[in-house]
Amino acid sequence: MSTSVNSAAPSLQAPPRHGREVMDERLLNPISTGELERRWAAVRKTMAERNIDALVMQNNNDWLGGYVRWFTDTPLSNGYPRSVIFPASDLMIVVDMGPRGARRRINGDDAANRGVGEMIFTPAFTSVSYTDEYQAELVAQELRGYRTIGWIGSGAMPHRFVTRIERELAGQTTFVDATDFIDRLKAIKSEEEKDLIRKAAQMQDEIFNRLLRKIRPDMTGNDITALAQYEGRLLGSEQGLFLGSSAPLGQASRFLDRHLQARALKPGEHFTLLIENNGPGGFYTEIARTIVLGKASNELIDGFETMKEAQAHTLRLLKPGASCAAIAQSRDDYMRSCKLPPELRLYAHGQGYDLVERPLIRCDEGMTIERHMNLAVHPGYETASIFAVICDNYLIESDSAGDCLHKTPKQVFEI
């Protein structure tokens, strides 16, 4: 609980007041302080109801590591871990990459680390096993005195990080899993968050439109996805996935990652593309369409139209209070009625600061649909001759899914 500075440790002094203006200029699309305060207040209300004194989280990437960003508006990248302690009635404490023993007291007065009272540093790397407990040791020291501590997403944390903290505080502290209630709070989007989600979808529409004007024969899959990433960065994106591949008509054009994108697109062939990058402010949406350099086959068009109807089938069921498991079962029944396979992975899910967040439209999801959720719906199926898919995002409104956030026409594109 203590945030006192060890006088023997090196100190990183907070920047002078005039430096704050410079930092404000450098921040790329920050969330408002009012929005952060809304989140903190909602969390602390639930913590009080459950008698939780502090929460602990750690993330190390910006694809499936959205907890830290939701609390701090700081993205994570390149596998470097950042641990955060969120007390019920005090400023946050952050343990981050930096010089061993260094501390920086900022008292909530730092544009890039709003709500943070102190930052503590240590040179720990997820690729170097003997540093696995470096952050854990510091977090455990700061947690002494707290009676009940809630883990957020502990299943994604390094095993030794969790066990070291629990061992250090054994007999003094009770640990509980707080992930479920945080997941629900994250899933219900505020007006500011919904506005940023709409901007992400608009950005992806523009990326796809620019690609249609620039895609040419002999471009490799890597050329096409690199262009999508480039255009996204110009429009305010930070991170994302760009999957796709080319194939002759009559062969499946699958979502493949960059190391399998060396093949060149030829006249008459098709390319299936998924653009799943975050937009200004860090919120994810995703869009998938198929492009043909020439005329599409009837099989390709028919497969796409079937998946467009499968998407519409799910949209009719996305109503507040609906069971995610029941929606998934209905979708599988629909696919079987079309003599197509049921979903064995995931075809619809929430999105926010994570590529995939709850709720999942799947048989094992306990959440129900609620207003203001952001859902990606991407039904698809694959055979040897076709990969049929469509993907778009929707916000849940008062009684149903609202209008499609993506305005790119739902069609196979012939160019």
N, C-alpha and C positions, 0 to 999 in steps of 0.2 A: 504493500500500500504506500510505502514511503516513496517520495520523489526527491529526497535530499541528494545533493551532489557530493560525491566522494572527492574531498579536497585533494587527494593524492592522484586522481585520474586527470588526464589531459582534458581540456575543456574546449568545445567549439562554441564560441560566442555567437549569440544571435546577431544578425546583420543590423547595421544602424537603421534608424527609422526611415531615412531617405531611400534605402534600398528596397523598401516595400513597394514603391511605385514601379521600380524596375521589374520586380518579380510579378506584379500584376500584369505588366505588358507581356511577359513571357508565357504566362499560363495560356494553354490552348483550350478554349471553350470550357472554362470552369463551370461547375454547377453553382447555383447561387448559395450564399451562406444561409439564406432563409430556408432553402430546401434541405440543407444539411441539418439545420436545427429542427425542422419538422421530423426528420428521421430519428434523430437522437431522442426527441421528446416521446415519440411513439415507442421506441425501444425501452426507454426508462420507465414508462408507464407499465409495460408488461413485466419488466424486471421487478418492479415494486410489488406487483400482484403475485409474483412467484418467489419473492424473497431472495432474489439473486443479487449479489453484491458487485460482481464484475463479470464481464464477458472476455473471452480470449479467442482470437482468430489469427490465422496466418495464411497468406497466399503468396504465390511466386510466379503467376502468369496472368495475362490479360484476356485469356480465352474462356477458361472455366475457373477463374479466381476472383469473382466479383465481390466477395464479402468486404474485403479491406477497402476497395474503392467505394462501395456503398456508404461506408462509415466515414471515409477520409477524403474522397474525391482524388485519390492518388492511384494511378494505374500501376500495375506490376508487369514486369517484362523480363525476358531472358533468364528466367529460373532463379532470380535472386529473391530470397524470402524476406518478407516484412511481417513482423508480428505486432499485434495491436492489443492493448488492454483497454477495455471500455468500462470505466467504473460507473456505478449507479449515480454517483453524486460528485464527480470530479472530472477534470480534463483527462483526455486519453494519454497513454504512454505508448510510444512506438519504439520498437527495437528493430534496427535496420543495418544494412551493410555500411561499414565505415571503419575507422581506425579503432583498434582495441582499447577499451577503457574510456573512450570519449563520450561526453554527454553534452547536450545542448538544451538548456531550459528556455522555452519560448513562450510559456504561459498563455497559449491560445492566440498569440499575436503574431502569426506568420501567415502570409497569404497563401503559401503553398501547403501549409499543414494546419488548416483551421481545426479548432477543437482539440489540438494536441498541446499538452502541458510540457512534456519533456521527451526528447529523442535520445536514445541510448544506442551506441554503435558497437559492432563487433564484426570481424572479417570471417563470416561463415559462408560456406559454399555447399549447395546440395550435391555437387559432384565430388566432394572431399569428405569422406565418412567421418574422419576424426573431428570434424567441426560440427557434427550433427547436433550436439547438445549446447553449443555456444549460446545461441539465442535462448534456449530453454532455461539455462542457468540464470540469465539476466531476468527473464520473465518471472521465474519462480521467486527471485528476490523481491521483485516489486509487488508480488501477490500476497506476501506474508501479511496476515491480519485480516484478510477477507475470509468470511465464513463459508459462503456458497459461491462457487464459480461456475459459470456456464461456458461450455465449449461451443464454438460455432464451426461446423464442418470439420470436426476432428478426424474423420475418416480420411480426409485428403492431406492431413498433416503428416510429417515424418514421424514414424513410430517412436523414435527416441526422443523427439521433441515432447510428445505427450507423456510418455512414461517418466521422463526426467522430472517434469513439473509435478506430476502426481506423486512421485516418490519423495520429492523435496518437501511436499506439503501434506504428506500422509499423517493422519491423526489430528490435523489442524483445520482441514478444509473439506467440505463436501463438494464433489464435482457432479454437475448435471449436464445433460445435452440440451442446449438452447437452440439448436439448428432449426427445428420445425417452426417455431414462432417467428424467427428471423426470416425464414424462407417465405412465409405468408406476407410479412410486412414488405419484403422486397418485391413480391409478385404484384401487389396492388399499387399501380402507378399514380403518382400525383399529376396535376395539370402540367407542371414544368417537365416532368419526365415524359409524359405523353407527347408534348410538343417536340421534344428531342427525338423521340422514337419516330414521329412523323417525318422529321427532317432526315433521319437515317434512311427511311424508305425513299424519300424524294432523291436523296443523294444516289442511291443504288439505281433508281430509274435513269438518272442522268448518266451514270457510269455505263449502263447497258446501252443507252442511246448513242453515246460516243463510240462504244465498241462497234455497233452496227455500221457506223460510218467509216471505221478504220480497219475492220477485219478483212483480210485478203488471203487468197490462196498462197500456200507455202509458209504461212505463219505457223510456228509450232504451238502446241498447247501452252508451253511456257511463255511464248511471246504474247499470247492472248491474255493469260491470267496476270502476267506482269503489267500489261497495259491497264487491266482493270484495277490492279493495286495502285498503280501510278495515278490514274485519274481519281481514285478514291482519296489518296493522300492530298491531292490538290484541293479536294472538296471538304477537307477537315477530318478524314478518317485517321485512326492511329494504328489499328490492328485488324486482322481478319484472315479468313480462309477463302481461297479461290480455287475451286475444284472443277475439273472438266477433262474431256478428252475428245479427240476426233476419231471418226470411223467411217468406212463406206456405208452407204445405205444397205440395210440387211444385216449389219453387225451392230451390236450394242455400243453406244457411246456413253460410257460410264463417268461418274464423278471420280476422278483420279487426282492424287496429290502431285506436287511439282516434280518430284523425282521420276514420275511416270508420264511426263508431259512433253517428251522430246519429239514425238511424231508430228509431222507437218500435215496441215489440212490441205486437201486437194479439191479441185473443182468437182462439184457434184456430191461431195461428202457433207456430213453433218457434225456439229459440235454441241455438246450439252454442257452448260456452264452454270455453276453455282457461285453467286457473289454473296458472301456472308461476312461482311466487315462492319465494324462499328462506325457510327456517324459522329457528328459533333457532340461532345459531351460524353462519349464512350458507350452509347447504347447500341445494341445489336438489333438488326433485322436481317432478313435473307430473301433473295429472289433467285429462282432458277427458270431458265428457258432453254429451248433448243433452236439452233441456227443451222440452216442448210444453205450451202453455196450452190444454189440451183433450185430444183423442184423437189419437195418432200414426197416421200412415198405414202401411199394410202395407209400402210401399216403404221407408219410413224404418226400421221395425223390422227388416225383412229385411237392409237394408244394415248396420245396427249389428251384428246377429247374425253376419253374414259376417265383419266386422272383429274381432269377439270371437273367432271361430274362427281368424282369421289371427294374432291375438295369441297364442293358445294354441299354434298351430303353431310360432311362433318360440320360445316358452318351452320347448317340448320339446327344442329344439336348443341351448339356452343351458347348456352343460356345460363345466366346466373343461377346457381344452385344445382346445376347438372353434375352428375357423377362422371369423373374422367374415365373410370373403368367401364362404365356403361356406354360412353361414347365410343371407346375403343372397340368394345364388343360389337356395337352396331356397325362400325366401319368394317370390321372383319366379315360380318354377315353380308354387307354390301359387296365386298370384294369377291366373296365366294359366289354370290349370285351372278357375278360377271365372269365366273370361272377363272378367277385370279387368286393368288395366294394371300393369306392373311398376313398382317404385320408381325414380324418377329423381332424387330429392333425398335424403331421410334419414328412416327410419321407426323407428330404434332406436339408442340411443347411451348412453354413460356420462354421469353427472352427479356433481357435487360442488360446489365453489365456482363452477363455470361452468354456465350453462344447458346447454351442450353441451361435453363433454370426451371424450377417447378412453376406450374404443374406440368407433369408429363401426361399426355393422353395415352394411357396405357393401363393394363389390367392391375398393375401393382401400385398405382397412385391413389393415396388416400384423400388428397385435396379435392374440393369441388371447384367448379368454375365460379368466379366472382367478377363483379364489375371492375373495370379499369385494368384488367390483365392484358398483357401483350402476348399474342400467340402466333407462332409460325406454323403453318399448315402445309405439309409437303408430301402428299401421297405419291407413291411411285411403285413400279414393278419392273422386273428385268427378266428377259429371256436371252437366248443366244443371239437373237436378231434385233432386239429392241430394248432400250432403257427409256421408259416413259415416266416423266416426272413433271410436276409443277410445284412451285413454292412461292408463297406470299405471306404477309403479316396482317393481322387484324387486331384491333382493340375491342374488348368486350364492352358494349354500351349498356343501357338500362335493361334491355330485355333480350339482347341477341348480340352476335358479332356485328360490328359496324361495317362501313364500307371498306373495301380493300385499301390498305395503306399504299401499296404499289399501284401505280397507274399505267405501267407497261402493259400493253394488250396481252391477254391470255391466249396465245397462239404460238404455232411453230413459225419461226421467221424465215422467209425465203429471200435471199439476197443474191 
